[in-house]
Amino acid sequence: MRKLITLLAIASAAIAAAAGASAAVHHSTGTVVVKALMSEKMVPNRYIQEGMRFSPGTVHVKSGDSITFEYGDKEMEPHTLTIVPKSQLPRTVAQVDQCAACRIATPHLKNPKAPPGDGNPIVHWILNKGIPGLNTVGDSVAIQPGSHKSITVPVTAPAGTTLYFICAVHPWMQGKIVVG
């Protein structure tokens, strides 16, 4: 199972890099929509690729603009948009498997010390470490299929800030918010 997850992580990262190249940047005019997208590919006797990514991967906003985080073309598993230090963005399969930055988002769960699942659902949709909005490491928003398919939050970081984000559930999903 770990090898399958590892292969999915590697394949997803490759798909994200290739698929995100043409639509990687969005410049804001008020509210930006960041979508969680998924693609799938299968080659018999070779592999299954399940590519999950943020679109766009780089967002340019003005301080005070909002970001709406939502599902793209398919409802999938839960996702987060979690602000992390750039130095903690996973770059290898081993780092994805042992994602230290992903622990930032555990307070979304009913029991932050237990694994997510049916018995431990998301109960906090927005986590603010500082002032409300996306502005510092630890800020996070969550979506899941059903009644919480999208969420809108302001970007309250000052101009000149770059915020790096991951999905704490799928840490190969990564992006950045450039605040102008």
Contacts in CASP RR format, 6 or more apart in sequence:
PFRMAT RR
TARGET T0000
AUTHOR 0000-0000-0000
METHOD contacts of the structure
MODEL  1
MRKLITLLAIASAAIAAAAGASAAVHHSTGTVVVKALMSEKMVPNRYIQE
GMRFSPGTVHVKSGDSITFEYGDKEMEPHTLTIVPKSQLPRTVAQVDQCA
ACRIATPHLKNPKAPPGDGNPIVHWILNKGIPGLNTVGDSVAIQPGSHKS
ITVPVTAPAGTTLYFICAVHPWMQGKIVVG
2 97 0 8 1.000
5 97 0 8 1.000
6 93 0 8 1.000
6 96 0 8 1.000
6 97 0 8 1.000
7 47 0 8 1.000
7 48 0 8 1.000
8 48 0 8 1.000
8 49 0 8 1.000
8 50 0 8 1.000
8 51 0 8 1.000
9 93 0 8 1.000
9 96 0 8 1.000
9 97 0 8 1.000
9 172 0 8 1.000
10 93 0 8 1.000
11 41 0 8 1.000
11 47 0 8 1.000
11 48 0 8 1.000
11 49 0 8 1.000
11 50 0 8 1.000
11 51 0 8 1.000
12 49 0 8 1.000
12 50 0 8 1.000
12 51 0 8 1.000
12 52 0 8 1.000
12 53 0 8 1.000
12 170 0 8 1.000
12 172 0 8 1.000
12 173 0 8 1.000
13 172 0 8 1.000
14 49 0 8 1.000
15 39 0 8 1.000
15 41 0 8 1.000
15 49 0 8 1.000
15 51 0 8 1.000
15 53 0 8 1.000
16 51 0 8 1.000
16 52 0 8 1.000
16 53 0 8 1.000
16 172 0 8 1.000
16 173 0 8 1.000
19 37 0 8 1.000
19 39 0 8 1.000
19 51 0 8 1.000
19 53 0 8 1.000
20 53 0 8 1.000
20 55 0 8 1.000
20 56 0 8 1.000
20 57 0 8 1.000
23 55 0 8 1.000
23 56 0 8 1.000
24 56 0 8 1.000
24 57 0 8 1.000
24 58 0 8 1.000
25 56 0 8 1.000
25 57 0 8 1.000
25 58 0 8 1.000
25 59 0 8 1.000
25 60 0 8 1.000
26 32 0 8 1.000
26 56 0 8 1.000
26 57 0 8 1.000
26 58 0 8 1.000
26 59 0 8 1.000
26 60 0 8 1.000
27 60 0 8 1.000
28 59 0 8 1.000
28 60 0 8 1.000
28 61 0 8 1.000
28 62 0 8 1.000
28 65 0 8 1.000
30 61 0 8 1.000
30 62 0 8 1.000
30 65 0 8 1.000
30 66 0 8 1.000
31 65 0 8 1.000
31 66 0 8 1.000
31 67 0 8 1.000
31 68 0 8 1.000
31 152 0 8 1.000
32 56 0 8 1.000
32 59 0 8 1.000
32 61 0 8 1.000
32 65 0 8 1.000
32 66 0 8 1.000
32 67 0 8 1.000
32 68 0 8 1.000
33 67 0 8 1.000
33 68 0 8 1.000
33 70 0 8 1.000
34 54 0 8 1.000
34 55 0 8 1.000
34 56 0 8 1.000
34 57 0 8 1.000
34 59 0 8 1.000
34 67 0 8 1.000
34 68 0 8 1.000
34 69 0 8 1.000
34 70 0 8 1.000
34 81 0 8 1.000
35 54 0 8 1.000
35 55 0 8 1.000
35 70 0 8 1.000
35 71 0 8 1.000
35 72 0 8 1.000
36 52 0 8 1.000
36 53 0 8 1.000
36 54 0 8 1.000
36 69 0 8 1.000
36 70 0 8 1.000
36 71 0 8 1.000
36 72 0 8 1.000
36 76 0 8 1.000
36 79 0 8 1.000
36 143 0 8 1.000
36 167 0 8 1.000
36 173 0 8 1.000
37 52 0 8 1.000
37 53 0 8 1.000
37 54 0 8 1.000
37 55 0 8 1.000
37 72 0 8 1.000
37 73 0 8 1.000
37 74 0 8 1.000
38 50 0 8 1.000
38 51 0 8 1.000
38 52 0 8 1.000
38 53 0 8 1.000
38 72 0 8 1.000
38 73 0 8 1.000
38 74 0 8 1.000
38 76 0 8 1.000
39 49 0 8 1.000
39 50 0 8 1.000
39 51 0 8 1.000
40 48 0 8 1.000
40 49 0 8 1.000
40 50 0 8 1.000
40 51 0 8 1.000
41 48 0 8 1.000
41 49 0 8 1.000
42 48 0 8 1.000
42 49 0 8 1.000
52 76 0 8 1.000
52 79 0 8 1.000
52 167 0 8 1.000
52 170 0 8 1.000
52 172 0 8 1.000
52 173 0 8 1.000
53 173 0 8 1.000
54 81 0 8 1.000
54 165 0 8 1.000
54 167 0 8 1.000
54 173 0 8 1.000
54 174 0 8 1.000
54 175 0 8 1.000
55 72 0 8 1.000
57 174 0 8 1.000
57 175 0 8 1.000
57 176 0 8 1.000
58 175 0 8 1.000
58 176 0 8 1.000
58 178 0 8 1.000
59 67 0 8 1.000
59 175 0 8 1.000
59 176 0 8 1.000
59 177 0 8 1.000
59 178 0 8 1.000
60 178 0 8 1.000
60 180 0 8 1.000
61 67 0 8 1.000
61 155 0 8 1.000
61 177 0 8 1.000
61 178 0 8 1.000
61 179 0 8 1.000
61 180 0 8 1.000
62 159 0 8 1.000
62 179 0 8 1.000
62 180 0 8 1.000
63 155 0 8 1.000
63 156 0 8 1.000
63 157 0 8 1.000
63 158 0 8 1.000
63 159 0 8 1.000
63 161 0 8 1.000
63 179 0 8 1.000
63 180 0 8 1.000
64 154 0 8 1.000
64 155 0 8 1.000
64 156 0 8 1.000
65 154 0 8 1.000
65 155 0 8 1.000
66 152 0 8 1.000
66 153 0 8 1.000
66 154 0 8 1.000
66 155 0 8 1.000
67 81 0 8 1.000
67 134 0 8 1.000
67 152 0 8 1.000
67 153 0 8 1.000
67 154 0 8 1.000
67 155 0 8 1.000
67 177 0 8 1.000
68 150 0 8 1.000
68 151 0 8 1.000
68 152 0 8 1.000
69 79 0 8 1.000
69 81 0 8 1.000
69 141 0 8 1.000
69 143 0 8 1.000
69 150 0 8 1.000
69 151 0 8 1.000
69 152 0 8 1.000
69 153 0 8 1.000
70 143 0 8 1.000
70 149 0 8 1.000
70 150 0 8 1.000
70 151 0 8 1.000
71 79 0 8 1.000
71 143 0 8 1.000
71 145 0 8 1.000
71 149 0 8 1.000
71 150 0 8 1.000
75 145 0 8 1.000
75 146 0 8 1.000
75 149 0 8 1.000
76 145 0 8 1.000
77 144 0 8 1.000
77 145 0 8 1.000
77 169 0 8 1.000
77 170 0 8 1.000
78 116 0 8 1.000
78 122 0 8 1.000
78 142 0 8 1.000
78 143 0 8 1.000
78 144 0 8 1.000
78 145 0 8 1.000
78 169 0 8 1.000
79 142 0 8 1.000
79 143 0 8 1.000
79 144 0 8 1.000
79 167 0 8 1.000
79 169 0 8 1.000
79 170 0 8 1.000
79 173 0 8 1.000
80 105 0 8 1.000
80 108 0 8 1.000
80 140 0 8 1.000
80 141 0 8 1.000
80 142 0 8 1.000
80 143 0 8 1.000
80 166 0 8 1.000
80 167 0 8 1.000
80 168 0 8 1.000
80 169 0 8 1.000
81 134 0 8 1.000
81 140 0 8 1.000
81 141 0 8 1.000
81 165 0 8 1.000
81 167 0 8 1.000
82 101 0 8 1.000
82 102 0 8 1.000
82 104 0 8 1.000
82 105 0 8 1.000
82 138 0 8 1.000
82 139 0 8 1.000
82 140 0 8 1.000
82 165 0 8 1.000
82 166 0 8 1.000
82 167 0 8 1.000
82 168 0 8 1.000
83 104 0 8 1.000
83 134 0 8 1.000
83 135 0 8 1.000
83 136 0 8 1.000
83 137 0 8 1.000
83 138 0 8 1.000
83 139 0 8 1.000
83 140 0 8 1.000
83 163 0 8 1.000
83 164 0 8 1.000
83 165 0 8 1.000
84 101 0 8 1.000
84 104 0 8 1.000
84 137 0 8 1.000
84 138 0 8 1.000
84 164 0 8 1.000
84 165 0 8 1.000
84 166 0 8 1.000
85 101 0 8 1.000
85 137 0 8 1.000
85 164 0 8 1.000
86 162 0 8 1.000
86 164 0 8 1.000
88 100 0 8 1.000
88 101 0 8 1.000
89 101 0 8 1.000
89 164 0 8 1.000
89 166 0 8 1.000
89 174 0 8 1.000
90 96 0 8 1.000
90 99 0 8 1.000
90 101 0 8 1.000
90 166 0 8 1.000
90 171 0 8 1.000
90 172 0 8 1.000
90 174 0 8 1.000
95 171 0 8 1.000
96 171 0 8 1.000
96 172 0 8 1.000
99 166 0 8 1.000
99 168 0 8 1.000
99 171 0 8 1.000
101 166 0 8 1.000
101 168 0 8 1.000
101 171 0 8 1.000
102 166 0 8 1.000
102 168 0 8 1.000
102 169 0 8 1.000
102 171 0 8 1.000
103 168 0 8 1.000
104 137 0 8 1.000
104 138 0 8 1.000
104 140 0 8 1.000
104 168 0 8 1.000
105 127 0 8 1.000
105 138 0 8 1.000
105 140 0 8 1.000
105 142 0 8 1.000
105 168 0 8 1.000
106 112 0 8 1.000
106 113 0 8 1.000
106 168 0 8 1.000
107 124 0 8 1.000
107 127 0 8 1.000
108 122 0 8 1.000
108 123 0 8 1.000
108 124 0 8 1.000
108 125 0 8 1.000
108 127 0 8 1.000
108 140 0 8 1.000
108 142 0 8 1.000
108 168 0 8 1.000
109 116 0 8 1.000
109 120 0 8 1.000
109 121 0 8 1.000
109 122 0 8 1.000
109 123 0 8 1.000
109 124 0 8 1.000
110 119 0 8 1.000
110 120 0 8 1.000
110 121 0 8 1.000
110 122 0 8 1.000
110 123 0 8 1.000
111 120 0 8 1.000
114 120 0 8 1.000
116 122 0 8 1.000
116 169 0 8 1.000
122 142 0 8 1.000
122 144 0 8 1.000
122 148 0 8 1.000
124 142 0 8 1.000
125 141 0 8 1.000
125 142 0 8 1.000
125 143 0 8 1.000
125 148 0 8 1.000
125 151 0 8 1.000
126 133 0 8 1.000
126 140 0 8 1.000
126 141 0 8 1.000
126 142 0 8 1.000
126 151 0 8 1.000
126 153 0 8 1.000
127 138 0 8 1.000
127 139 0 8 1.000
127 140 0 8 1.000
127 141 0 8 1.000
128 139 0 8 1.000
129 136 0 8 1.000
129 137 0 8 1.000
129 138 0 8 1.000
129 139 0 8 1.000
130 136 0 8 1.000
130 139 0 8 1.000
131 156 0 8 1.000
132 154 0 8 1.000
132 156 0 8 1.000
133 139 0 8 1.000
133 153 0 8 1.000
133 154 0 8 1.000
133 155 0 8 1.000
133 156 0 8 1.000
134 141 0 8 1.000
134 153 0 8 1.000
134 154 0 8 1.000
134 155 0 8 1.000
134 156 0 8 1.000
134 157 0 8 1.000
134 163 0 8 1.000
134 177 0 8 1.000
135 155 0 8 1.000
135 156 0 8 1.000
135 157 0 8 1.000
135 158 0 8 1.000
135 161 0 8 1.000
135 163 0 8 1.000
136 157 0 8 1.000
140 168 0 8 1.000
141 151 0 8 1.000
141 153 0 8 1.000
142 148 0 8 1.000
142 151 0 8 1.000
143 149 0 8 1.000
143 150 0 8 1.000
143 151 0 8 1.000
155 163 0 8 1.000
155 177 0 8 1.000
155 179 0 8 1.000
157 163 0 8 1.000
157 177 0 8 1.000
157 179 0 8 1.000
158 179 0 8 1.000
159 179 0 8 1.000
159 180 0 8 1.000
160 178 0 8 1.000
160 179 0 8 1.000
160 180 0 8 1.000
161 179 0 8 1.000
162 176 0 8 1.000
162 177 0 8 1.000
162 178 0 8 1.000
162 179 0 8 1.000
163 176 0 8 1.000
163 177 0 8 1.000
163 179 0 8 1.000
164 174 0 8 1.000
164 175 0 8 1.000
164 176 0 8 1.000
165 174 0 8 1.000
165 175 0 8 1.000
165 176 0 8 1.000
165 177 0 8 1.000
166 173 0 8 1.000
166 174 0 8 1.000
166 175 0 8 1.000
167 173 0 8 1.000
END
